[in-house]
Amino acid sequence: MPGPRVVPVHGDEDLPPKVDVVVIGGGIVGASTALELAEMGLAVALCEKGGIGHEQSSRNWGWVRITHRDPREIALMAEALRIWPTLQEKTGRDLGYRQTGILFAARDEKTFAEYDRWREHLTPFQIESRMVEGAELDALLPGHRMKLRGAAWTPIDGRAEPQKATPAIAEAARARGTKIFTECAVRGIETSAGRVSGVVTERGRIACDAVVLAGGAWSRLFAGNAGLDLPQLKVLSSVLRTDPIENGPIENGQLGNGPEPAIWCEDFGVRRRQDGGYTVAAGGRNVVDIVPDSFRLGLAFLPALASDWRALRFRLSPRFFEEASTPRRWPLDAPSPFEYRRVLDPKPADHADGALAALKQAFPALKDARVAQRWGGMIDVTPDAIPVISAVEQIPGFHIATGFSGHGFGIGPGAGRLMAEIVAGRPTSADPSDFRFSRFTDGSRVRPQTGF
């Protein structure tokens, strides 16, 4: 099942003998970290086992949102919202970024009140978010047929094109001196006197003083070979895109071709694409394959399961045997699991087709929308559904930026900045304490925050 077509980034040829920092993983977080480090004047190598942005960074919905985020992520997302409008000029490329607002639709009074309470978390940041209903909601969604109590509306939220954004950020990092290596898996880290001294790639060694693991769904496997237990599971998200939509009549006599703001509701999540089509997914339905790590990490993930079990479909699939047969430890002078599977390209489930059917009912202007492509992507999930952006005390010089739990695309530029600040020992743009790796072992209460 071919994934989305990503703007190609061609890798450099020759490994440098030494850099200041090696970033492992060419998704939006890894590329953003590399760009921020390069702008600080550090020598950086960005190593990706496959292609830049070929996994979840190009397979997500393309939302850039602060609305209804975990309160612990809000300060970091506010920083990301300051960065996104600067990226076109900084990269010299079109990322498809637009501030078009996002609506979280509420069908009942309980959900409406929940969204209304959540808005209080934005007060310290002076970000406008309000509840809309009646005529104001209809004006934002002309021609809709949904029966809604109202919606949370945040105008500063927006969208970008995932297949363009990460390559643009990576190329901007290269323009500032970063060396980019594609089809170049990092097999592991080397240490000297207890701290990071280099990495071993399939092409050879790179000496360095610091390493950032931004490996997405692969991060647990890599960390395990370094002797670290990173609690992380994979969740399959399924997405489709439509062909461009031609204009059609809507109720008030104007012409329209579907909603301009992105929308989340129980039945679908949707955003307009730059090409005139739509990216569509089920608003809250994902697949969890039962794998050996499901049992190893079961207790850690129980609170998350209890809070979100209706949105998950568990299944036993060939992935159980694939992961059971994948080595969890390997020597650095032999091929690693990352060299045998360059890109996770799972077959999508059928959730997105039901979401498209619901979208057509909600917006008659989209009744003739045709599916152009379907794809699946693996989301890297932590027990508390917020990321790790942290130095690792057990291995000085080693850092982790992963576990974004389906929220990584929009927050990616902010996460990259925070990770770079931690690596460089600079004051941070957001408090990193909630994202520390040690929270999984220091007795902290690790679980998703509900009842926003």
N, C-alpha and C positions, 0 to 999 in steps of 0.2 A: 504494500500500500504506500505509494509515494507521498511524502509529506509536502508541505507548501514549498513553492519555489522561492528560494532565498537569494538575495543579491549576493553574488559570489565574492569572496575575499580570498585572494591568492596568497599562500604562505611564503615566507622568506625561505631562502635555501640553507644558509650556513648557520649552525648554532654558535652563539657567542660563547667564549670560554667562561665568562663571568658577567653577571648582572647584579644589581642590588636586590631585585625582587622577581621571582617567577610566579606568575598567576596561572593556575591550572583550571581550564574551563573557559571556552569562548562563547558563553551566553551573555546576556545583557549585564549581569552583575560582574562577571569577570572582565568584560570589555570596559565597563564603566570604571572598575577599579584600576585597570591598566591606564586608562586615560587620565584619571585623577593623579595617579602616582607619577606619570610622565610629566604632567603639568607642574608637579612639585620638584621636578628636576632629577628624578630617580631613573636609573637604567632598568628597564623592564623587559621581560620576555613573557609573552602570552602563548601558552601551549594548549592546543585543542586536539583531542584524539580523532575527531572527524572534521566537520566544517564549522566555520563561525556561525553561530545562531541556528544550527540545524535541528536542535531538539526543542525543548519547551519554549525557548525564547522566540521562536518563530511560529509556535503552534497554539499560543494563547489567544485570548479574545481581543487583545489590543486595547484594553481599557487603561486609562491613566486616572485613577480615582483615589480620593480620600474618603468618599462617602461610605459609611458603615464599616469602616476598618476597625480592627481590634484597637482599643484605645492606646495600647502600648506601641503601636506603629504610627500613630498620628503625627508626632513631631518629625519623624523621619520622612513620612510621606509629604508633609508640608515642605520639607527641604527639597524633595524630588520635584514638587510642583514649581518651585523656584528655578530648578535646573532645566526642566523640559522646554520652556520657551526660548532658552538660549542655545539649544542644541543644533538648530539648523545653521545658525551663524557659526557656531563653534566647529561643526563638522564640515560645513560647506556642502551639505547634502540634504535632500528632502526626506524627512522621516515620516511624513504624513501626519505630523502632530497638529491637532486642532483642539481648542478649548470650546467644546460644544455642550458641556454639561452632561450629567448622568442623573437619571431618575431611578429611585428605588420605589417601585409601586406597591401600595398596600391595599388589599382587598377588604380588610376588616378593621374595626376600631382598635383591636389589640396590637396589630402590626403597625398601624398608623401611630399609635402612642409610643411604641418601641422606637420607631425611627425618630420621632419627635424628641424623645429622651436622649437618644444618641447624639443629637446635634449639639448638646451642651459641651461635648468634648472639644468642639471646634472653637469655643468662645475665647480661650487664651490666644488663639492664632489669628483672630480677626478674619476668618474665612467665612464668607456668606454661604449659608445653607438654610433653606426654609422649607416648610411644608406647603405644598400646593394642592388645590382641590378645585372642583367645579370648573368654572369658565377658564380659570388660569391654567389648570391642567389640560383642558381641551385645546387651549391655544398652543401649548407646547407639543401636543400630540394630535394634530389635526386629522380627523377622519378615523380615529381609533374607535373600537367597539368594546373596549374592556369595561367591566363594572368595577370601579375602583372607589375606595374611600378617599384616596389621595395618594401623594407620593412625597418622598424626600427629594429635594432638588438642589444640586450643588453646581452652580454655573462654572466654577473654576475647573471642575473635572473635565476630562476629554478623552481623546483617543489618539493612537498613532498606529503605524503599519509595522507589525512585528517583523515581517520579512525584510524591511528596510532599516529598521532602527539599529539593531545590534551591529550589522555590517558597517553602518555609517559611524557608529561610535568607535568600533575597532579601527577603522581606517583613520579616524582622527587621532587615535592613540599612536598609530604608526607614524603619522605626520609629525608627531612630537617625539619620535625616537624609539618607540616600542618596537621590538622585534616580534613578529607574529608567525607562529608555526602551526600549520594545519596538518592533519594526518600525522600527528606527532604526539603519541600518548606519553604521559609521564608515568613511569612504572612505580616510582616511590621517591621518598626523600632520603637524603643522607645527613648524618649529624656528626659533629666533632665537638668533643668536650661537652656533650649533652645538648647542644643547640644546632639548629639548622645550618648546614654548610653547603648544601647543593641538592640538586634533583638528578635522577637518572631517567632519561627519556629513551624511547626506542631508537633514537638516532645518536645518543651519546649523553654525556654529562654536561650540566651547566652548574657552575659554582654560583652561590648566592648567599645572601645574609638572611633573607626572609622568603617565605612561600605563602601564597594565598590559595586555599582550596575553594574554588567556586564551581564545583563539579555537578551541581544539580542532583539529579536522581542517582548519580554514580558516587556521590560523596561518601556515603556510609561504607561502601566497599573499599574505597581508597583509604579512608581513615582507619578502617579495621586492619589493613596491612601495616599501618604505622603504630598499631597497638592501642588505638583509641576506639571507644564504643560510642559512636554517634547514633542516637536513636532516630531513625528516619525510615519511613515506608514510602512506597510509590502508590499513587492513585491515578487511574486512567481517566483522562478527560477527553470527550469526543466533541468535535467541532465540524461545522460545514460552512462553506461560503456559497453564495448565490451568484448567478450571472448579474451583470448590471440591470437595474430595474428601469423600465421605461415609464415616463410620466403617465399617470392615470387620474381620473376624476376622484375628488373627495367630497365630503358631504356639503361643504359650504360653497361649492361651485368653483373653487380654485383648483389648480392642478398640483399634484404632489406625487412623490414616489416613496413614501414611507417616512418613518420617524428620523429626525435629525439628531436628537440626543440619544445616547446609549440608554438602554432600559434593562433593569432587572426586575423580574417578577417570578412567581412560583413556576410558571410554565416555560419560560425562555429567558435567555440573556441575548441581547442583540446590539450591534453597533454598525453604523454605516461605514462602508469601506471607501477608500479613496477612488476606487474604480467605478463607484456607483452601485455596487452590490452590497450585500450584508454578510457579516459574520454572525452565525447563529449557534447557540448551544443551549442545552437544558439548564435552566436557572440554578438548580441545586441537586443534580443527579450525576453521580460518578460511580465507576466500577473499581472495586478493590479485589485484586487477585490474591488468593490465599497462597502464601509462600512460606518457606521456613522461617523467615524473619517475623512473620505474623505471630508465631508462637514464641519466639525469643523476646519480642517486644510487646507481647499482648498486654501485660499488666500496665506498662507505661502508657499505652494508648487507650486504656479503658475509659478514662474520663472524656476523651475526645469522641470515642464511639458512642458513649451515652448521650452526649449533647447533639450528635449529628447523624444518628443511625438511620433516620428516614431518608437521608440523601445518598446513602451508600448501598450498592448492590454487591454482595460478596459472591465470589465464584471460584471454583477450582478449575484451573486451566493448565495448559502445557507450561506456563510460566513457573509453576511450582517446581517442575523437574528441571527446567532451565536454570533456575537459581540454586536448586539443590546441588547441581553438578558444577556450578561455578566455583573455582577455588577462592577461598577467603584469605589465603596467604600465598605469597609467591616470592621467589628470589628476584632481585633487581637485574640479574644478568640473563633472565629468561623472559619470553613474551608474557605480558600481563593480560588479564581478561579484557582490558580496554582496547587491545589490539585485535581481538577476535570479533568484537561487535562495536563498530564505530559510531553508530547512530541508533538510538531507540526509536523505532518507527512502528508502534503497535497498531493493530487493526482497530478502528473505532467501533464503539458500540452503537446501537440504534437510537440512543437518547436524542441526538440532535435532529433526527427526522421528525420525531414527535414534537420537538420544540418548534420546528419550522411550520408544521401544521397548525400549532396554536398561534404562531405569529401571523399566519395568513388569516385566521379567524379574527384576530385582534385588529389587523390592518388590511381591509379589503383591497387597498391599493397594491398590496403585495401578493394578491391571489395567484398571479401567473409566475411568481418567482420560481426559477429553476435552479436545481442544485448543480454547481459547477465542480465542486470537489468536497470530499470528506477526508478527515484525518484524525488520528489519535495522538495524544501526548501524555507523557508520564510526569505528574506533579510530585515534587519532593516535599513530603509532609513531616512535620515534627509533632510530638505529643501535645504541645500547647498552641500549634498552628501559627507560630511566629518564628522568624528565622534565627539562625545563629550567625552573628557578625561579631567575631571575637578573636582575640589571641588565645592560644592554647597553652595553659600554664605548664603542662607536662612536657612540652617540647618548645622551648624558647625559640622564637623566630617563625613558628608555624601558626597560621591563622586560618579560620574557616568562615566562609560566607555562603551559606546554603540553607535549605529548608524553608523556602519562602511560601510554601503551602498554597500555591495557586495565586499568590499576590505579588509575584516578583517582577513582572514586566513594568508596571507603572512605578513601583518604588525603586527599580533597579538603579537609576542614576544617583538617587540619594544613598542607597546602600553602598554603591561603589565609592562615593565620597567618604562615607563613614568608615568603610574598611580601609581606605587609603590613609585617612587621618590616624587610625589606630596603628597601622603599620609604621607610619612615619613618626609616631609619637607626638602628634600635634593636638591642639584643642579640638574637640569634636563638635560637629554641627548639630548633633542630637545625642541625648544620653544613651550610651550603649549598654547600660547595665541589664536591661531586660533581655538583651540578645546574647548574653555571655554564655559560653559553652559550659561553664562550671555549674550552671543552674540545674543540670541533669544529675549532678552528684553531690551538691552541697546541702541537700535537704529542703530545697525550695519546693513550693507547691506548683507543680508543673501541669497546667491544664489550660484549655481554651477559656477565654473570658466570654461569658454569655450574659444576656440581659443588659445589653448596652443601653 
